[in-house]
């Protein structure tokens, strides 16, 4: 008979909420609550913690309450899972949970297992891009766990346990029937102090915190008492469902890049407020690597990425295809992810040059499912016209702001086309804030139109163009992130207000 064992990874050295595994929720330490809810219907459970001295407290507590536990390497979590299942047969199942998610329960596990069996999948996971954070669950065979351990020495693979499996076995991205959608509203993980407070309140009045179904908890946490701040809206009605603001990854790299701690804070703020995409590019120094290293998995897995490629600088069709492939494969490797929502070529000329070989290579990636939409960056209406001639074009990006007039008329060209539009240069690279006649007029206009400041006016102007789905904004601090998110929540300029802004500024901007 096939056995199923739930392995729960846990440690005390969390960077944002140290010691959370033993913080009390529902009358017991968090890790105990997670384990008891997972084993409620008879599943075997073992907690896999580290050999570090501070994690002795986890191990000792679990021994006192008769919950099986083992210890292994702090960083080699994959090795811990192998050790925790060494007595199992190859055909047996492993369920991977993390010790900071107390809302999920055994029924959530069972639903995923049943879906895997019905579809013949070797690996399955709850699709956290469409579900509340805190309901993550992965299931796989012992044999594949052992294959992964024998096949990879990559530190990222060893730390996060399952990346090798996702690359090498048939995968199911599952959404349970009771998924409420709106992941930001129903967030139920324990990652920071505000999460802890929220989940404590959720379990505070439960007579039996182990028995209450996850669906009841989710329904409650979605109520008025638990609703977080407003999320940024969506305009994009494509399958990408981009938030109105997306993160510009160029701000993560370069000489003025924020610290790793600041990047994590920015990502947390963005994810908690509904931002779901980040833009990275091969020209952004090492932005992809920084995002991978600085962002916690529970944050970055919530963000889909858009990759902007460097110029190919070749007209040789064979080289063009190879250059595109090399850039994209490097992005995948540095991000630790093998899918991009969209990939953009540097300019429309390169999409047509080299007999379109680079463009055709992107279409191959799209056909394989590794890339969602393909597109180009453009700088003028003429370039946009040429881009729209490309077979399979699904995404364009171009500058559009109070200081850039070239693509105001893009509406006429884009009407009725299934093309996602993201704009940049909302603040003209920061020059709208520099002392100048442009800045003076913007200050006056912001006051006259009742906007909070120049930044608010710039965002409202860009979003007044109804063909714009998202703004790519690069922020360098968490406070900037908070401010920019607030501006995206404000109403855009009306058509008349936009006309007034353009009339005033056309005399200033040469």
C-alpha positions as CSV (number, residue, x, y, z in Angstrom):
1,X,0.0,0.0,0.0
2,X,1.3,3.4,-0.9
3,X,2.2,5.6,2.1
4,X,2.0,9.3,2.2
5,X,4.2,11.3,4.6
6,X,4.0,15.0,5.2
7,X,7.4,16.6,5.7
8,X,7.2,20.1,7.2
9,X,10.4,22.2,7.0
10,X,10.9,24.7,9.9
11,X,13.6,26.8,11.4
12,X,13.9,29.6,14.0
13,X,16.2,32.0,12.2
14,X,13.6,33.7,10.0
15,X,15.1,37.1,8.9
16,X,11.8,39.1,9.3
17,X,10.1,37.3,12.2
18,X,12.8,35.4,14.2
19,X,11.5,32.6,16.4
20,X,8.1,32.5,14.7
21,X,8.0,28.7,14.7
22,X,7.5,28.7,18.4
23,X,5.2,31.8,18.6
24,X,1.8,30.8,20.0
25,X,-1.2,30.6,17.7
26,X,-4.5,28.9,18.7
27,X,-3.0,28.0,22.1
28,X,0.1,26.2,20.8
29,X,3.3,26.9,19.0
30,X,2.9,27.7,15.3
31,X,4.9,24.6,14.1
32,X,2.8,22.3,16.3
33,X,-0.5,23.8,14.9
34,X,0.8,23.2,11.3
35,X,1.7,19.6,12.1
36,X,-1.5,18.8,13.8
37,X,-3.7,20.2,11.1
38,X,-1.7,18.3,8.4
39,X,-2.0,15.0,10.3
40,X,-5.7,15.5,11.4
41,X,-7.0,12.8,9.1
42,X,-4.3,10.2,9.8
43,X,-1.4,11.4,7.5
44,X,2.1,10.6,8.7
45,X,3.9,13.8,9.7
46,X,7.5,14.6,10.4
47,X,9.0,18.0,11.0
48,X,12.4,18.6,9.4
49,X,14.4,21.2,11.2
50,X,18.1,22.1,11.1
51,X,21.1,20.9,13.2
52,X,21.8,24.5,14.3
53,X,21.9,25.0,18.0
54,X,18.9,27.4,18.0
55,X,16.7,24.8,16.3
56,X,17.1,22.5,19.3
57,X,14.1,24.3,20.8
58,X,11.9,23.2,17.9
59,X,13.1,19.6,18.2
60,X,12.7,19.4,21.9
61,X,9.2,20.9,21.9
62,X,8.0,18.5,19.3
63,X,9.4,15.6,21.3
64,X,7.4,16.7,24.3
65,X,4.2,16.7,22.3
66,X,4.9,13.5,20.5
67,X,5.3,14.9,17.0
68,X,8.1,13.1,15.0
69,X,11.0,15.4,14.0
70,X,14.4,15.1,12.5
71,X,17.4,17.4,12.0
72,X,19.7,18.0,9.1
73,X,21.7,20.7,7.2
74,X,20.4,24.3,7.5
75,X,20.9,25.0,3.8
76,X,20.5,21.6,2.3
77,X,16.8,21.3,2.8
78,X,16.6,18.8,0.0
79,X,19.0,16.5,1.9
80,X,16.7,16.9,5.0
81,X,13.8,15.6,3.0
82,X,15.7,12.6,1.7
83,X,16.7,11.8,5.3
84,X,13.2,12.3,6.6
85,X,11.9,9.7,4.0
86,X,14.7,7.2,4.0
87,X,12.5,4.4,5.4
88,X,9.9,4.8,2.6
89,X,9.6,2.9,-0.8
90,X,10.2,4.6,-4.1
91,X,6.5,4.6,-4.9
92,X,5.5,6.3,-1.7
93,X,4.4,9.9,-1.6
94,X,5.9,13.0,0.0
95,X,4.0,16.1,0.9
96,X,6.1,19.2,1.3
97,X,4.8,21.9,3.6
98,X,6.4,24.9,5.3
99,X,6.0,25.6,9.0
100,X,4.6,29.1,8.6
101,X,1.3,28.2,7.0
102,X,-1.2,27.1,9.7
103,X,-4.5,27.6,7.7
104,X,-4.0,24.6,5.3
105,X,-5.1,21.2,6.5
106,X,-5.2,17.5,5.6
107,X,-8.3,18.0,3.3
108,X,-6.3,20.5,1.2
109,X,-3.5,17.9,0.8
110,X,-6.1,15.2,-0.1
111,X,-7.6,17.3,-2.8
112,X,-4.3,17.9,-4.5
113,X,-3.4,14.1,-4.3
114,X,-6.7,13.2,-5.9
115,X,-6.2,15.6,-8.7
116,X,-2.7,14.2,-9.4
117,X,-4.0,10.6,-9.4
118,X,-6.8,11.5,-11.8
119,X,-4.4,13.2,-14.3
120,X,-1.4,10.8,-13.9
121,X,1.0,13.5,-12.6
122,X,4.3,12.8,-10.9
123,X,4.5,16.2,-9.2
124,X,1.8,18.5,-8.1
125,X,1.6,21.9,-6.3
126,X,-1.1,24.3,-5.3
127,X,-0.7,27.2,-7.7
128,X,0.2,30.1,-5.4
129,X,0.1,32.6,-8.3
130,X,-3.7,32.2,-8.2
131,X,-4.3,31.3,-4.5
132,X,-3.8,33.0,-1.2
133,X,-0.3,32.9,0.1
134,X,-0.3,30.4,3.0
135,X,-2.0,27.5,1.2
136,X,1.1,26.2,-0.5
137,X,1.4,22.4,-0.8
138,X,3.6,20.1,-3.0
139,X,3.3,16.4,-3.6
140,X,5.8,14.1,-5.3
141,X,7.1,10.5,-5.2
142,X,10.0,9.4,-3.0
143,X,11.8,8.1,-6.1
144,X,11.8,11.6,-7.7
145,X,12.9,13.2,-4.5
146,X,15.9,10.8,-4.4
147,X,16.6,11.5,-8.1
148,X,16.6,15.2,-7.4
149,X,19.1,14.8,-4.5
150,X,21.4,12.6,-6.7
151,X,21.2,14.9,-9.8
152,X,21.7,18.5,-8.5
153,X,24.3,20.3,-6.4
154,X,22.9,23.8,-7.2
155,X,22.5,25.6,-3.9
156,X,19.1,27.0,-5.0
157,X,17.8,23.5,-5.8
158,X,19.1,22.2,-2.5
159,X,17.6,25.0,-0.4
160,X,14.2,25.0,-2.1
161,X,13.8,21.2,-2.5
162,X,11.6,21.0,-5.6
163,X,13.1,23.2,-8.4
164,X,14.8,20.1,-10.0
165,X,11.5,18.2,-9.9
166,X,9.6,21.0,-11.6
167,X,12.1,21.0,-14.4
168,X,12.2,17.2,-14.9
169,X,8.8,15.6,-14.2
170,X,5.2,16.0,-15.3
171,X,3.8,18.8,-13.3
172,X,0.3,19.8,-12.1
173,X,-0.4,23.4,-11.1
174,X,-3.5,22.9,-9.1
175,X,-6.2,25.2,-7.8
176,X,-8.7,23.7,-5.3
177,X,-12.4,24.0,-5.8
178,X,-12.8,26.4,-2.9
179,X,-10.1,28.8,-3.9
180,X,-11.4,32.2,-3.2
181,X,-9.3,34.1,-5.7
182,X,-8.0,37.6,-4.8
183,X,-4.8,36.3,-3.2
184,X,-3.9,39.6,-1.5
185,X,-7.1,39.8,0.4
186,X,-7.0,36.2,1.7
187,X,-3.3,36.1,2.6
188,X,-2.8,33.7,5.5
189,X,0.9,32.9,5.9
190,X,3.0,34.1,8.8
191,X,6.0,36.0,7.4
192,X,6.0,39.3,9.3
193,X,4.6,40.6,12.5
194,X,1.4,41.9,10.9
195,X,0.8,38.4,9.5
196,X,1.3,37.0,12.9
197,X,-1.2,39.4,14.4
198,X,-3.7,38.6,11.7
199,X,-3.5,34.8,12.0
200,X,-3.6,35.0,15.8
201,X,-6.9,36.9,15.6
202,X,-8.1,34.3,13.1
203,X,-7.6,31.4,15.5
204,X,-8.3,33.3,18.8
205,X,-11.9,32.2,19.2
206,X,-11.7,28.7,17.8
207,X,-12.7,26.0,20.3
208,X,-10.6,23.4,18.3
209,X,-8.0,25.2,16.1
210,X,-6.9,21.9,14.7
211,X,-10.3,20.7,13.5
212,X,-11.7,23.9,11.9
213,X,-11.7,23.4,8.0
214,X,-9.4,25.6,6.0
215,X,-12.4,26.8,3.9
216,X,-14.0,28.2,7.1
217,X,-10.8,30.0,8.0
218,X,-10.4,31.5,4.5
219,X,-14.0,32.7,4.5
220,X,-13.4,34.5,7.8
221,X,-10.1,36.0,6.9
222,X,-11.7,37.5,3.8
223,X,-14.2,39.4,5.9
224,X,-14.1,43.1,6.8
225,X,-12.2,42.5,10.0
226,X,-9.2,41.1,8.1
227,X,-9.2,43.0,4.9
228,X,-5.9,44.7,4.1
229,X,-5.3,48.0,2.4
230,X,-6.5,48.5,-1.2
231,X,-4.8,46.6,-4.0
232,X,-3.7,48.3,-7.1
233,X,-6.3,47.9,-9.9
234,X,-6.1,45.8,-13.1
235,X,-6.7,47.1,-16.6
236,X,-5.1,44.3,-18.5
237,X,-7.9,41.9,-19.6
238,X,-5.4,39.4,-21.2
239,X,-4.4,36.1,-19.6
240,X,-1.4,38.0,-18.0
241,X,-3.8,40.0,-15.8
242,X,-1.0,42.6,-15.1
243,X,-1.4,45.0,-12.3
244,X,-1.5,48.7,-13.3
245,X,1.9,49.1,-11.7
246,X,4.7,46.7,-12.4
247,X,8.1,46.8,-10.9
248,X,11.0,48.1,-13.0
249,X,13.9,45.8,-12.2
250,X,16.5,48.4,-13.3
251,X,16.1,50.0,-9.9
252,X,17.4,46.8,-8.2
253,X,20.8,47.1,-9.8
254,X,23.5,49.7,-10.5
255,X,25.6,52.0,-8.2
256,X,22.5,53.4,-6.4
257,X,20.8,50.1,-5.9
258,X,18.9,49.6,-2.6
259,X,20.2,47.2,0.0
260,X,19.0,43.6,0.1
261,X,16.8,44.3,3.1
262,X,15.3,47.3,1.4
263,X,14.6,45.2,-1.7
264,X,12.8,42.6,0.4
265,X,10.7,45.3,2.0
266,X,9.8,46.7,-1.4
267,X,8.8,43.3,-2.7
268,X,6.7,42.6,0.4
269,X,4.9,45.9,0.0
270,X,4.4,45.4,-3.7
271,X,3.1,41.9,-3.4
272,X,0.8,42.7,-0.5
273,X,-0.7,45.5,-2.5
274,X,-1.4,43.4,-5.6
275,X,1.6,44.0,-7.8
276,X,2.1,40.8,-9.8
277,X,4.8,41.5,-12.4
278,X,8.4,42.6,-12.3
279,X,10.3,43.7,-15.4
280,X,14.0,42.7,-15.7
281,X,16.4,43.0,-18.5
282,X,19.7,41.7,-19.7
283,X,20.8,45.4,-19.8
284,X,20.0,46.0,-16.2
285,X,23.4,45.0,-14.9
286,X,22.7,42.0,-12.6
287,X,19.0,42.8,-11.7
288,X,17.9,39.3,-12.2
289,X,20.5,37.8,-10.0
290,X,19.8,40.4,-7.3
291,X,16.1,39.7,-7.4
292,X,16.8,36.0,-7.0
293,X,19.1,36.4,-4.1
294,X,17.3,39.2,-2.2
295,X,13.8,38.2,-2.6
296,X,12.3,35.5,-0.4
297,X,10.7,32.7,-2.4
298,X,7.3,33.4,-0.8
299,X,7.6,36.9,-2.4
300,X,9.2,36.2,-5.7
301,X,7.0,33.3,-6.5
302,X,4.1,35.7,-6.4
303,X,5.7,37.8,-9.1
304,X,5.8,36.9,-12.8
305,X,8.6,38.4,-14.8
306,X,8.9,40.2,-18.1
307,X,12.3,40.0,-19.7
308,X,13.7,42.8,-21.9
309,X,16.5,41.5,-24.0
310,X,19.7,43.3,-25.1
311,X,20.4,44.2,-28.7
312,X,21.5,41.2,-30.7
313,X,24.0,43.3,-32.8
314,X,24.1,40.7,-35.6
315,X,22.4,40.2,-39.0
316,X,23.4,36.6,-39.2
317,X,20.2,34.4,-38.8
318,X,22.1,31.6,-37.1
319,X,23.8,33.9,-34.6
320,X,20.6,35.9,-34.0
321,X,18.7,32.9,-32.9
322,X,21.6,31.8,-30.7
323,X,21.9,35.2,-29.1
324,X,18.3,35.3,-28.2
325,X,18.4,31.8,-26.7
326,X,21.5,32.6,-24.7
327,X,20.0,35.7,-23.2
328,X,16.8,34.1,-22.3
329,X,18.4,31.0,-20.8
330,X,20.6,33.1,-18.7
331,X,17.6,35.0,-17.4
332,X,15.9,31.7,-16.5
333,X,19.0,30.5,-14.7
334,X,19.6,33.7,-12.7
335,X,16.0,34.0,-11.7
336,X,15.7,30.3,-10.8
337,X,12.5,30.3,-12.9
338,X,11.7,28.7,-16.2
339,X,8.9,30.8,-17.5
340,X,8.4,34.4,-18.5
341,X,5.1,36.1,-18.9
342,X,6.5,38.1,-21.7
343,X,9.8,38.6,-23.5
344,X,10.6,41.8,-25.4
345,X,13.2,42.3,-28.1
346,X,15.3,45.4,-27.8
347,X,13.7,47.1,-30.8
348,X,11.5,46.5,-33.8
349,X,14.5,46.5,-36.3
350,X,16.0,43.5,-34.6
351,X,12.7,41.6,-34.8
352,X,12.7,42.1,-38.6
353,X,16.5,41.8,-39.1
354,X,18.4,38.6,-39.7
355,X,15.4,37.2,-41.6
356,X,13.4,37.4,-38.4
357,X,15.5,34.6,-36.9
358,X,15.5,36.1,-33.4
359,X,11.7,36.7,-33.5
360,X,11.1,33.1,-34.7
361,X,13.3,31.8,-31.8
362,X,11.1,33.6,-29.3
363,X,8.0,32.1,-31.0
364,X,9.6,28.6,-30.4
365,X,9.8,29.5,-26.7
366,X,6.2,30.6,-26.8
367,X,5.1,27.4,-28.4
368,X,6.9,25.4,-25.7
369,X,5.0,27.3,-23.0
370,X,8.1,28.8,-21.5
371,X,7.1,32.3,-22.7
372,X,3.7,33.7,-22.6
373,X,3.7,36.8,-24.9
374,X,6.4,38.1,-27.2
375,X,6.9,41.7,-28.1
376,X,9.2,44.6,-28.7
377,X,10.2,48.0,-27.3
378,X,9.4,50.9,-29.6
379,X,10.3,54.6,-29.5
380,X,8.0,56.1,-32.1
381,X,4.7,55.7,-33.9
382,X,6.5,54.6,-37.0
383,X,8.2,51.8,-35.0
384,X,4.9,50.9,-33.5
385,X,3.4,50.5,-36.9
386,X,6.2,48.2,-38.0
387,X,5.9,46.2,-34.8
388,X,2.2,45.6,-35.4
389,X,3.2,43.8,-38.7
390,X,5.0,41.1,-36.7
391,X,3.3,37.8,-36.6
392,X,2.4,36.8,-33.1
393,X,3.0,40.2,-31.5
394,X,1.4,40.2,-28.1
395,X,3.2,42.9,-26.1
396,X,4.7,46.4,-26.7
397,X,6.5,48.7,-24.4
398,X,7.2,52.4,-25.0
399,X,7.9,55.7,-23.2
400,X,4.8,57.8,-22.4
401,X,4.7,60.6,-19.9
402,X,4.2,64.3,-19.6
403,X,7.7,64.9,-21.1
404,X,7.4,62.5,-24.0
405,X,4.9,63.3,-26.7
406,X,5.9,60.8,-29.4
407,X,3.4,58.1,-28.7
408,X,0.3,60.0,-27.5
409,X,-1.5,58.9,-30.7
410,X,-0.8,55.2,-30.2
411,X,-4.5,54.7,-29.4
412,X,-5.5,54.8,-33.1
413,X,-2.9,52.1,-34.0
414,X,-3.7,49.8,-31.1
415,X,-7.5,49.9,-31.3
416,X,-9.0,46.5,-31.2
417,X,-5.7,44.6,-31.2
418,X,-4.8,41.9,-28.6
419,X,-1.6,43.6,-27.5
420,X,-0.7,44.3,-23.9
421,X,0.8,47.8,-23.5
422,X,3.2,48.8,-20.8
423,X,4.7,52.3,-20.7
424,X,7.8,53.6,-19.0
425,X,9.4,57.0,-18.5
426,X,6.4,58.1,-16.4
427,X,8.7,60.5,-14.5
428,X,11.1,61.0,-17.5
429,X,14.0,59.4,-15.6
430,X,13.4,61.7,-12.7
431,X,13.9,64.9,-14.7
432,X,10.3,66.1,-14.0
433,X,11.5,66.7,-10.4
434,X,14.6,68.7,-11.3
435,X,14.5,72.5,-11.1
436,X,13.4,73.7,-14.6
437,X,10.5,75.4,-16.4
438,X,9.0,72.0,-16.9
439,X,9.0,71.3,-13.2
440,X,7.6,74.7,-12.4
441,X,4.6,74.2,-14.8
442,X,4.0,70.7,-13.4
443,X,3.9,72.1,-9.8
444,X,1.3,74.6,-11.0
445,X,-0.7,72.0,-12.9
446,X,-0.7,69.6,-9.9
447,X,-2.1,72.4,-7.7
448,X,-4.7,73.5,-10.3
449,X,-5.9,69.9,-10.9
450,X,-6.1,68.9,-7.2
451,X,-3.3,66.4,-7.5
452,X,-1.1,65.6,-4.5
453,X,2.2,66.5,-6.2
454,X,4.1,66.2,-9.4
455,X,4.5,62.5,-9.1
456,X,0.7,62.0,-8.7
457,X,0.1,64.2,-11.7
458,X,2.6,62.2,-13.9
459,X,1.0,58.9,-13.0
460,X,-2.5,60.3,-13.5
461,X,-1.4,61.6,-16.9
462,X,0.0,58.3,-18.1
463,X,-3.0,56.3,-17.0
464,X,-5.4,58.8,-18.7
465,X,-4.5,57.0,-21.9
466,X,-7.0,54.1,-21.9
467,X,-4.8,51.9,-24.1
468,X,-2.2,51.7,-21.4
469,X,-2.4,48.5,-19.4
470,X,0.5,49.0,-16.9
471,X,3.2,51.4,-15.9
472,X,6.7,50.1,-15.3
473,X,8.0,52.1,-12.4
474,X,11.5,51.7,-10.9
475,X,11.6,52.5,-7.2
476,X,14.6,52.6,-5.0
477,X,13.0,52.6,-1.5
478,X,10.1,51.1,0.2
479,X,8.7,54.6,0.9
480,X,8.8,55.3,-2.8
481,X,7.0,52.1,-3.4
482,X,4.3,53.0,-1.0
483,X,3.9,56.4,-2.6
484,X,3.8,55.1,-6.2
485,X,1.2,52.5,-5.3
486,X,-0.9,55.2,-3.8
487,X,-0.7,57.3,-6.9
488,X,-1.8,54.3,-9.0
489,X,-5.0,54.1,-6.8
490,X,-6.0,57.6,-7.6
491,X,-8.3,58.5,-10.5
492,X,-6.5,59.2,-13.8
493,X,-6.9,62.6,-15.5
494,X,-10.0,63.1,-17.5
495,X,-9.6,63.7,-21.2
496,X,-10.1,67.4,-20.7
497,X,-7.5,67.6,-18.0
498,X,-5.1,65.6,-20.1
499,X,-5.6,68.1,-23.0
500,X,-5.0,71.0,-20.6
501,X,-1.7,69.4,-19.4
502,X,-0.5,68.8,-22.9
503,X,-1.4,72.3,-24.1
504,X,0.5,73.8,-21.2
505,X,3.6,71.6,-21.6
506,X,3.9,71.5,-25.4
507,X,5.2,75.0,-25.1
508,X,7.8,74.0,-22.6
509,X,9.0,70.6,-23.9
510,X,11.0,70.9,-27.1
